[in-house]
Structure formats: structure tokens, C-alpha cells
Amino acid sequence: MSVLQELIPLKVLVIGASRGIGLGFVEQLLQYQSITKIYATYRCEESATELFSLREHHKDRLIGFPMDITDESSIVSAIKQISQQTKQIHLVIYCVGILHDGDFQPEKSLRQIVPENLIRYFQVNSIGVVLLAKHLMPLLRHKDSSMFAAISAKVGSIGDNRLGGWYGYRASKAALNMFLKTISLEYNRRCPKTIVVALHPGTTDTNLSQPFQANVPPEKLFPVSKTVNQLLEVMKNLELKDSGEFFSWDGNLLPW
């Protein structure tokens, strides 16, 4: 039985919950009566106004923490605060990602490669998830079913890469997938009830995709609520044997 189908009181951690898909997960998960606590992280208060508004209406269930996933000490501090309130987390959803930011744009050719930009892609899209897995392990080592899910991207599939370009984003998402696969093997020994999975959300109407939506057919551009509902349906159907795999929003396995 999936963690989202268990009848036990569930505690959830959403990383990157201030906007986009992360905020959408918080909104949807608040509808689950079995979820007693949602711990939601944000990087800066200025971008978390909608999350704070939700918190005002769900003070007993929604708790926010600042966390910079490029800073291990920030991760440790947030998890320490969570650990003071609970000894168990049942669902972790990593929703942090970067594709562009001002002059920071995906590369169309080798001429545009900038080492500092590559490092930033890996810090946000890849390294944060393995640091989280490192420090969250004690909260996932329990007898109940649990899940560690991360939002990846189909463009991170090496086998599916037929267009090229977007060097840093593609490579950092491929690295994310490898981290998750490797985490799943260690968690199988240390947190044997935890499913570790990579999820492709499809093209979602968020700030991340906004500059690249012009050529996306309307039926392929998902509202955040639809993306979240689709991913939750995928997650509900996952079993321990699926740990370490890469799933699309429609439930299909994606090639590495």
C-alpha cells in the first residue's frame, strides 16, 4: 500500500514550497485528512507570501521553515527544527529547480557554456537532493511506509536526448536521477520502507517554463493543479519495487 493510501497520521515535508509545483503540492495535500503536519520550506520570505497566507488558515497543520538547499548548514538547521517536533516523516517531495534567472539562461550551444552557471545548475538541481537524503535519513528510518520523491525532468534522460542544447539543465537533472537511483539502493538497506523516485511533471505553467511556452501545444501545458494531481496519482500507485525508478506524469517509466 502506498504511503498516501495508509490510514496512519502522515507527516510531510515539501522542499521549495513557496511557489509553482511545490506550493501546489501543499495546497493539495492539505485536503488529505490523514496528513496531520506539512513542513514546507522556502528560500526567502519575499517569494513565500502565498505560502504564508495558507499557513494563516492552517496554523495547526502547516509549518514553514527557511531553507537554502545550496547551503548544507541551512538544511541541517531546518531538519533540526523539524526533528524537535517529530521523529518521523512519511513523505518528502523535492520541488526545487532552476532553469533560468535573468541573464542566467539555458545554453543553446557549446559557445554559451559558462562554468559558474554549470555549478549553479548542479547546486540547485542535483546536490541539494543528496544532502537532504543524507540528513533526513533518521526521520525516514521507521516501520511505516514512506516516500522520497523529487521533481526531475524528461530532458534529464540521456536515452531520450535527441535535440541537444540546455547543457547545464540536462546534465544537472541527469545527475539528480543518478543521485536518486543511488540513494534508493542505500535507503533499501537503511530505510527499507522508503520508496525513492524521480518524477517528470510535464510542461507546467510556472515561472520556470514561462519563457519557453510559446511552442508548447495548449493541451501539453498543464496548470499547476493538474500537474500536482497527476503526480499524486502516480505516487499513490508506487510500490517498494518501484524505488529507484523514473516516472512520467502519466505513470510511464522513462529511460535513463
Stockholm file with secondary structure:
# STOCKHOLM 1.0

chainA/1-256         MSVLQELIPLKVLVIGASRGIGLGFVEQLLQYQSITKIYATYRCEESATELFSLREHHKDRLIGFPMDITDESSIVSAIKQISQQTKQIHLVIYCVGILHDGDFQPEKSLRQIVPENLIRYFQVNSIGVVLLAKHLMPLLRHKDSSMFAAISAKVGSIGDNRLGGWYGYRASKAALNMFLKTISLEYNRRCPKTIVVALHPGTTDTNLSQPFQANVPPEKLFPVSKTVNQLLEVMKNLELKDSGEFFSWDGNLLPW
#=GR chainA/1-256 SS CCGGGCCSCEEEEEESCSSHHHHHHHHHHTTCTTEEEEEEEESCGGGCHHHHHHHHHCTTTEEEEECCTTCHHHHHHHHHHHHTTCSCCCEEEECCCCSCBTTBCCCSSGGGCCHHHHHHHHIIIIIHHHHHHHHHHHHHCSSSCEEEEEECCGGGCSTTCCSCCCHHHHHHHHHHHHHHHHHHHHHHHHSTTEEEEEEECCSBSSTTTGGGCTTSCGGGSBCHHHHHHHHHHHHHTCCGGGTTEEEETTSCBCCC
#=GC SS_cons         CCGGGCCSCEEEEEESCSSHHHHHHHHHHTTCTTEEEEEEEESCGGGCHHHHHHHHHCTTTEEEEECCTTCHHHHHHHHHHHHTTCSCCCEEEECCCCSCBTTBCCCSSGGGCCHHHHHHHHIIIIIHHHHHHHHHHHHHCSSSCEEEEEECCGGGCSTTCCSCCCHHHHHHHHHHHHHHHHHHHHHHHHSTTEEEEEEECCSBSSTTTGGGCTTSCGGGSBCHHHHHHHHHHHHHTCCGGGTTEEEETTSCBCCC
//
